[in-house]
Amino acid sequence: MTGPQLYPFVATNVALFTLDGDSLRVLVGKRANAPQAGRWALPGGALKPELDDDLAASARRVLREKVRFDPTLLEQVRAFSGRDRDPRGWSVATLFYALLPQDRIDAAAGHKTEAIDWVDAARPGRPLAFDHAQMLAEAVARLRAKVEHDALPLHLLADRFTLTELQRACEAITGQPLDKSAFRRRLKAREGRDFVEVPGEFAQGAHRPAQYYKRARGFRF
């Protein structure tokens, strides 16, 4: 017989965002094991003190094991806790979000995950396990607030990108159209600090060629 739980169950979860066209998507996995086997959930797993130096290390390990991805950007949202959020007992789960460039959507189901899917971040279209619907809503709100306050989601874009692609990424996150002239003025004030031009490289199209940009070394979202 198993005795009473003496310590809380500690875990990390990650809302992994990417772009699919002009839509913000998040990764969910179908749980292979109990509890709530067969339900869809954000990638997550238990903290392993023998392997994880801290909670961020735990979140990175979870992504490597479950979706075979090690993010460049990983930011903490907040902790979720309580005796009723997980049938295994009193639990604490720290939520992070990460950004995956749209040209690298190559994650594959890994350990303890039956299947994965990229769903609309605002309307996932299926019930999520545990309190992951609340987790996802808060991760989307945090990401949206950062972009609305002038953060640039360059980690969602390919290694080189046009300003139009960057504007569309911001619009996908905020859900609102942006005035092109105002957006370009906002970027002009930051040019040389947060991203740099790629000399002599242009995107070819029906109109005049567009200058390519890339993330500056050490750029933080």
N, C-alpha and C positions, 0 to 999 in steps of 0.2 A: 504494500500500500504506500502510495506517495504521501509524504507529510505536507504540512502547510507551506505555502510559498513564503520564504523569509525575506527575499529581496525582489525588487521589481525587475521585470523582463525589460532589457534595454535594447533598442533597435535603432536603425537609421533607415530612412526612406528618401528617394530622390525623384523629383519631377524633372524628367529629361525632355527638354523642348527642342524642336527643330521647325523648319519651314517646309511646307509642301505647297509649292506655288506661292499664292498669297495668303495661305492659311497657316496659323500657328498650331502645331501638333505636339502632343505629349505621348510618351511611350507608356503603355500598360502591358502587363504580363498576366497570363492565365495561371493561377496558382495550381501547382501539382500536388501539394500536400495539405493536410489539415493543419490548422482550422481554415474553414471556408475554401476548401479545395474546389477548383472549377470556377471560382469567382475571379474577376479581373482586378488588378491592384497595381499601384506604383511599385517599381522595383524597390526591394527592401530586404533587410536581414538583421539577424541578431549581432550585437557587438561581441567581438571575440578579443578579450584583453591580451591573449597570447599572440595575436596577429596585428591588432590595430593600435597604433600609437595614440590616436585620438578619434573623435567622432567623424571628422572629415576623412580620415584614413579608412574608417569603417565604411563610409558611404562610397568611396572610390573602389574598395574591394568588392562591395556588393555589385556595383556596375560592371566591374571586370568579370565577375563570376556569372552574373545573370544575363547580361547583354553584351559582354565582351567589348566594352568601351571604357577608356580612361579619359575623363574630361579635362580640358585645359582650364575651364572655368567651373568652379563649384562654390556656391554661396549658401550659407545657412539662412533658413526662413525663421523657424521657431520650433519649440518642443511641444509635443502633444502628450498628455499623461492622464492616468486615471485607472480605476479598478475595473471599469466596465468596457473599455475600448477594445480589449482583446480577451477572448475566452480562456486564454492560458493564465490569466491573473493580472495583478497590478502591473502596468507597463508604462514605459517612457519611450517615445519615438521622436527622434530629432529629424526634422524635414530639411532637406537641401534642394536647391534646383541647379541644373546644369544645362548648358547650351551646346547643341550638336550642329556643326555646319551642314547646310542643306545638301551639299554634294557628298556627304559621308554617311548617308542613311543606310548603313550596312550592318546594323546590329543584328545578332542572331540569338535565338533562345539558348540559354546555357543551363547551368546547374539549378535544379528545382523549379524550372519554368517550362510549362508545356508549350506555350505559344506566346508571341508578342504581337502587338498591333500599335500603329500610330493613329490616334484618335484626335478629334477636334478638342483643343485644350479648354474651350469654354463650354462645349456641349459634347461630352465623351460618348453619349449615345448608349450607355449601358450602366447598370449599377456597379459601384466599386466596393470592394471589400473593406471591412473595418470602418475607419473614419477617413478613408482616402479621398472621398468626394470633398470634404472640408479641407483636407490638405491641398488638393489640387486647386481649389478656389483661392486659397491663400497664396499659393505659389504664383498663380497667374496674376493676382492683385499686386504682389510684390514686384514681379517683372514689369508689369504695366506702369506702376508708379515710378520705377527707375527710369524708364524710357520717357515718360511724361515730364520728368525733371531733368531732361537733357542727357541721360546716359545713352550711349550708342551700342546697339546689340551686334557688334561686329563678329562675335563668336558664332552667330547664326549663319554667317555668310561664308562663301568660298574664300580661298586665300586671296584672290583678287576679285574686286567687285566694282560696279559703277555706283554713282550717287543715286541713280534711280532705283537700283536694287536695294540700297540702304534705306531709302525712303519707304519702299514697299515693305521692308522688314519692320520698320517702326509702325507703319499702318496696320500690319497684321497683328502686332502685339496690342496696340491701343484700341484697335477696332474703329478708328476714326481716320478719315482722309486728311492729309496734310497739304497745306498750301506750298506749292513747289518753290516759289521765290523766298518765302519765309524760312523754309527748311534749308535752302542753299545758304542763306545769310547766317543761319545758326551754325552750319558746318564751317563756313568761311572763317568765323571767329575762332574755331578750334583747329584749323588746318595747321599742320606742322607739329602739333602737340599729341594728338591722339591717333592719327593715321598719316601715312605718307603716300605721295604719288608714286606710281611705277613709271619711271621715265620711258617715254616712247611707246607705251603699250596702250592700245585703244580697242574698244569693242566695235566691231563692224556691224552696221545695220542699215535699215532703209533710209535713215536720216544721217546727219553728220556724225562721225565717230565719237564715242563717249570715252572719256579718260578712265582708265582703271585705277583703283586705289587698293591699298593693302593695309592690314593692321601694323602699327608701329611695334617694334620689339618692346616687350614689357607692358603692352597695353592691358589695362584693367577695365572691365566693364563698369 
